[in-house]
């Protein structure tokens, strides 16, 4: 399944992701934000179960913000998993 998410409260503006039928992340692409860091996050979660990535990433904050790019990825993954049900 392919899913696009418009981020809120972060430097990145959008996350496109793909999750296979087994709930495993096959691709993540961030638009905007800190390219090197987001490329690293995308690489680290590739091959990981979406639910496991959510549990590791949700709640991470960026400085004074209430969210972060990893937290927004967790939100996108939760929404994508709900859409798959």
Buried (B, 14 or more C-beta within 10 A) or exposed (E): EEBEBEBEEBBBEBBBBBBEEEBBBEEBEBEBBBEEEBBEBBEBBBEBBBEBBBEBBBEBEBEEEEBBBBBBBBBBBBEBBEEEE
